[in-house]
Amino acid sequence: MPFLHGFRRIVYEYQPLVDAVLCVVGLEEGESTQGSSSNTESEGALCQSLVELLEKESQSAVFEEGISYALFKVAERGLVHAAEILLRYGADLNFEDPVSYYNPLHIAVLRNRPGMVQALVHHGADIDKRDRIHESSPLDLAGEELEKLPCLRVLLDMGANVNARDKNGKTALLHALASSDGLTVNNTANIQLLLEKGADVRAATEEGETALSLLVFLVKEALEGSAEDAREIGSFCLATTRLLLAHGADPSRCEGGEAEGEPSLTQTCLEHFDLLFPLAVLLLQSGAAFHCSCKGAPCWTGQGLIFRRLGATLSVTPDPAVADEVLAKAEFLLELAKVSSPTLLLASRLELPISEEHPHGRALRDLHCRIRDQEAGPPPLDCLCRAFIRRSLQPWPLDNKVKVLPLPDRMKEYVLPELSYKPKPGQDCFKPHQPLR
């Protein structure tokens, strides 16, 4: 139905019937049921009044259109009993509002009415129906905001397709990370539920956008924002990364594959390890590859990224305390990479990024020598065995999986990561490039 024609029909033909229905159920246009009191007796009286009205108006030429639009309105307000009566009298579950082009199920989700969502699906509403304008399914809409978690749970429990795609290839998981209003940073519970219900962590849009690429974008936003933004975004990225890793995401694979070479999450974190230290630690503790995991020669290695960042940072850092902190972080990450993945690919011909005459040159040379000496021979057999067991137990986290292994407790402790991360004050959050003064 074209927009103007549909709007005229509402105003001049069946709006009076819609107004009458809303009046009978105790509502006027624009009013809300929030905070209104009700009891079984009054609800029964309203339902009886609605039945009497529908019986009286049933011979109207616009009866079906009128009660279908009324269904949209009562669905918006969560009036389940009224909706069931309208459906009994023939209201169309697929009626589209001529202004928004949403149907009753869409609007019930948008207004966070889980009871109405359940009732409409029970009566036969298409649970995966997409609107004509935005191409959004009810599941997409429910996943975009934390407040709609109850509707998201109802839809998934009633069989919504968790991996359905819109015309651009976007799934509900990608909607949960990037709604139509932009990237979200408080939606962790929705993301967790979608993943638990089988959302594909590797799903990509036609433009190659994935859950991990959206996280890379957010991480870069944290670097360019204020200290407050960095803390908020950093907290979300840490929580979401844990969820994605636990469901098999590969954070070291360059987004877009070898041809396009968009930076991976691991690469981005190691390029700015001093500012993104908690996330870099999480990735390496979780067994992320210390180099690009795409097939063929790697386009980056962890050692190369860390030493380049060290050179760039130390060459402009006059404060010895800051320099010591950056060096300590680098040393910890290099040691963590060695024990978490002893078969890691090492950078060849790693060169010092600054000269030994630099105030911090000697410390950097010592670190460089330790890394070079570690490259001299193959890792011990016990380290290789431990790495093999960990790889077999992936995706991470491994703690619960290790506990159920038929091994003595001492061997279980040996399989778990050796290095624990106990951040000093200020090291447990993201830092922007230009912190607020």
C-alpha positions, -999 to 999 in steps of 0.1 A, spaced: 0 0 0 16 33 -11 24 56 18 0 85 11 -29 63 0 -25 42 32 -23 72 54 -55 87 39 -73 54 44 -63 55 81 -74 91 86 -106 90 66 -118 55 67 -109 32 96 -93 56 121 -128 60 138 -129 22 145 -94 22 158 -102 51 181 -133 33 193 -113 1 201 -86 21 220 -113 40 239 -130 7 250 -98 -7 263 -91 25 282 -66 41 260 -64 71 237 -38 77 209 -4 84 224 -13 71 259 7 43 275 -1 14 298 30 20 318 21 23 355 -16 17 350 -33 -5 375 -55 -34 365 -72 -64 380 -89 -95 366 -124 -81 371 -118 -48 353 -99 -66 326 -128 -89 320 -152 -60 318 -130 -43 292 -128 -75 271 -165 -78 272 -170 -42 261 -145 -48 233 -164 -79 221 -197 -59 221 -181 -32 200 -166 -57 175 -200 -74 172 -217 -41 165 -190 -30 139 -185 -64 123 -206 -54 92 -185 -23 85 -168 -22 51 -135 -14 67 -139 -37 97 -109 -60 89 -86 -31 81 -97 -12 112 -92 -41 137 -59 -50 120 -46 -15 126 -61 -16 161 -41 -48 166 -9 -29 158 -19 -3 184 -27 -27 212 5 -47 204 25 -15 208 10 -11 243 12 -48 253 -25 -54 257 -24 -92 252 -61 -99 260 -73 -72 237 -50 -85 210 -63 -120 213 -99 -108 209 -90 -88 178 -73 -119 164 -104 -139 171 -124 -115 150 -100 -117 121 -73 -91 126 -44 -95 102 -11 -105 119 8 -92 89 -8 -58 89 19 -31 82 17 3 97 17 26 66 41 50 82 68 27 97 60 -4 77 64 -24 109 39 -52 117 25 -60 151 53 -83 161 79 -57 151 63 -30 172 58 -54 202 96 -60 201 105 -23 197 83 -14 227 97 -43 247 65 -63 252 77 -99 257 42 -112 266 28 -97 234 56 -112 214 49 -146 228 11 -143 221 16 -131 185 40 -159 177 17 -184 194 -11 -172 171 10 -177 140 30 -145 134 60 -150 112 88 -150 137 115 -142 111 94 -116 91 115 -86 79 101 -52 74 102 -36 39 122 -5 48 150 -16 71 150 -53 63 151 -60 101 136 -91 116 121 -91 151 153 -109 163 175 -81 149 155 -55 167 155 -74 199 192 -79 199 201 -42 193 194 -30 229 200 -45 263 166 -34 275 150 -58 249 168 -89 263 134 -104 275 120 -102 239 152 -116 226 150 -146 249 113 -152 240 120 -151 202 150 -175 205 130 -199 227 102 -199 202 124 -208 173 137 -176 157 165 -183 132 196 -170 150 217 -169 118 192 -154 94 206 -126 73 192 -94 60 197 -82 24 233 -70 33 242 -103 50 239 -89 85 229 -114 112 213 -108 146 248 -110 162 261 -83 140 230 -62 147 237 -66 184 272 -52 179 262 -25 155 226 -14 155 211 11 130 221 39 154 257 29 156 280 7 176 268 -3 211 289 -7 242 264 -21 267 249 -50 249 270 -79 263 241 -99 277 224 -99 243 256 -110 225 261 -138 251 226 -151 246 228 -151 208 262 -170 210 247 -195 234 218 -201 210 242 -209 181 250 -175 165 278 -179 139 308 -161 153 324 -160 118 294 -146 100 302 -117 76 282 -92 57 285 -87 19 311 -60 27 331 -83 49 321 -69 82 324 -94 111 320 -94 148 358 -91 152 361 -63 126 335 -43 146 355 -48 177 386 -36 159 367 -4 150 356 0 186 392 -5 199 404 23 176 375 45 188 388 40 223 422 52 213 408 83 197 383 92 225 386 106 260 398 87 290 362 80 300 353 67 265 384 45 266 373 29 299 337 23 288 346 9 254 375 -11 269 353 -28 294 328 -38 266 356 -50 243 371 -72 270 338 -88 279 328 -93 242 362 -107 232 359 -133 260 326 -144 246 338 -145 210 369 -165 219 349 -189 239 328 -196 208 358 -202 185 366 -168 170 401 -164 156 414 -129 166 447 -132 148 432 -137 113 433 -106 92 398 -95 84 390 -99 47 416 -126 44 450 -124 26 438 -102 -3 424 -73 17 445 -77 48 423 -56 72 440 -56 106 430 -83 130 421 -77 166 454 -92 178 474 -71 154 456 -39 164 462 -46 201 499 -54 197 504 -23 176 492 -2 206 500 -27 234 509 0 259 474 16 255 454 -17 250 474 -38 274 445 -57 292 430 -68 258 465 -78 245 470 -99 276 436 -116 273 442 -125 237 476 -141 244 464 -158 275 436 -173 254 460 -188 229 457 -163 201 484 -167 174 513 -143 178 513 -138 140 488 -135 112 469 -168 111 459 -166 74 475 -192 51 508 -183 36 535 -160 49 523 -139 78 518 -102 71 528 -94 107 544 -110 137 539 -101 174 576 -94 181 579 -70 152 548 -51 163 559 -48 199 594 -37 191 582 -11 166 558 3 192 586 3 217 608 23 194 581 48 186 571 52 222 605 54 239 618 79 213 592 105 224 588 96 261 610 118 284 595 103 316 616 74 329 586 60 348 565 58 317 594 42 297 599 16 325 561 8 324 561 3 286 592 -19 287 577 -40 315 545 -45 295 564 -55 264 585 -80 284 554 -95 300 536 -99 266 567 -115 250 570 -140 279 533 -147 278 534 -154 241 563 -178 246 545 -199 273 511 -197 258 522 -208 223 557 -222 223 554 -231 186 548 -194 177 563 -180 145 593 -158 154 602 -126 135 634 -130 115 662 -104 117 645 -84 144 663 -51 146 665 -26 174 641 3 166 664 28 184 701 31 189 720 20 220 729 56 227 693 64 234 685 68 272 664 36 270 686 19 244 704 -5 268 671 -18 283 657 -24 249 689 -41 237 687 -65 267 651 -74 260 660 -79 223 689 -102 233 666 -123 255 642 -127 226 669 -135 202 684 -162 225 650 -178 228 649 -182 190 681 -202 190 666 -236 196 633 -255 195 610 -254 225 613 -282 251 592 -313 246 572 -307 277 562 -272 263 551 -288 230 530 -314 248 513 -287 269 506 -266 238 491 -297 220 468 -304 249 457 -268 251 451 -266 214 430 -297 215 408 -282 243 401 -249 224 381 -227 222 391 -210 255 387 -205 284 402 -238 294 399 -239 332 366 -260 333 378 -282 305 411 -290 322 393 -298 355 374 -327 339 404 -343 323 414 -378 336 447 -365 349 462 -360 384 456 -325 399 493 -316 396 492 -323 358 460 -303 354 478 -273 370 507 -278 346 484 -276 316 468 -243 327 486 -210 317 516 -203 339 515 -165 339 487 -147 357 481 -111 351 479 -88 382 478 -53 368 492 -24 387 470 7 392 464 23 358 473 -8 338 439 -25 340 421 -2 315 424 12 280 442 45 275 435 70 247 463 85 225 455 119 240 443 114 276 423 142 292 443 167 312 
